Amino acid sequence: MKKALLAITLLALGGCGSIGDSRVNPLNWFGSGSDARPQAEAPGEGRLVPPGGFGLNRDDRAAAGRISEMEVHRVRGGAMVRAAAVMPEQGWWGAALVPENDGRPEGGVLTLRFVATPPPQPERMGRESAREITAALHLEPRELDGVREIVVTGAQNRVSARR
């Protein structure tokens, strides 16, 4: 009985044009690999990831849209910086707060870039709450030496918190 119900459900969903091409269809989850297009890299683009970063050599993610909130919490062994950003469309992923200037504060200001990876294909815009993504970064006490202000920057704005 369960097998018959499953077969009927799969046939019904497979016949629907909008479901057959959507991400809801399990047959579309991993793709065929034929959609992959190499991305051209302009000279000088991309940034080096700070030591102990993400295990990558370069950080080519785009700046986040509008920073909607930022919090700095004291935690055991340092501080936790958490920020949220509203992106231009749904589907952005891989969000992170990346320290500028190799993580060294300039004039007592530690600047973090909020970055994320855009969706591989344009997505529908969606409500603001559906386009919001969050990133966090743990800062050790030695990284906070001389820091009076932490600034998180995005593509449209910047938000700061002072000690």
Secondary structure, DSSP 8 states (H G I E B T S, - for coil): -HHHHHHHHHHHHHH-HHHHTSTTSGGGSS--STT-------TT-SEE--TTSSS-SEE--EE-SEEEEEEEEEETTEEEEEEEEE-SSTT-EEEEEEESGGG--BTTEEEEEEEEE--SS------GGGSEEEEEEEE-GGGGTT-SEEEEE-SS-EEEEE-
